[in-house]
Amino acid sequence: MKSLRRLCVLLAGAIVLSGCSLIPTSSKPVVIPSGQVELNLLNRTIPGTNKGRVRFITQPVYIVDATGHLAPSSRIVTAPAQLTSVLDQLIVGPTRIEASAGYASDLPNSLIVLQASIRGKVGYIDISESLSTVGRAREALAVGQLVFTAYYAGATKGIEISVAGVSQLSMLPNRSFARLVTAKECQALLEP
């Protein structure tokens, strides 16, 4: 009985407090004068750093267009562009507008880039699952998406794909397999 009484008191208190709000609401945005903005949030540099700044650039990522070819699409990343950040934007897939125009991604939906780096202009991409999970028809396009996106991020001599640290053979457009895949080998995937 005591616990029931406590529960009722807590419930009544919760109902009373739910009607209160510590922050007054407004039906429209309120302009805050710049003199009242604290912590240097309006400065051109990052607060708490030694004049640190973040710069952004546009970088192409390759997605599949409505005709089944690879097409570039611009994404904004921090400068200088790192292979990992560019591939992260690729994995996000097409925007809503691009998707409504028929663009898609042939990469697995749950794909994660575990690590990506460029050494000697070769991109080494470690991913969470094999690209063969999308099926043979889409695997070459998925590899092409990674190849061309990495190419414009600096991996001009090609890419090597590994899954959880184990090197993989990647499918080329001609249905053969290679460990190092170059942009030249994937040219057939681009729009004619």
Secondary structure as UniProt FT lines:
FT   HELIX           2..18
FT   HELIX           34..36
FT   TURN            39..42
FT   TURN            47..48
FT   STRAND          56..64
FT   TURN            66..67
FT   STRAND          70..78
FT   HELIX           83..92
FT   HELIX           96..100
FT   TURN            101..102
FT   TURN            109..110
FT   STRAND          113..119
FT   TURN            120..121
FT   STRAND          122..127
FT   HELIX           131..134
FT   HELIX           136..151
FT   TURN            152..154
FT   TURN            156..157
FT   STRAND          159..163
FT   TURN            164..165
FT   STRAND          166..167
FT   STRAND          170..171
FT   TURN            173..174
FT   STRAND          177..178
FT   STRAND          180..181
FT   HELIX           184..189
//
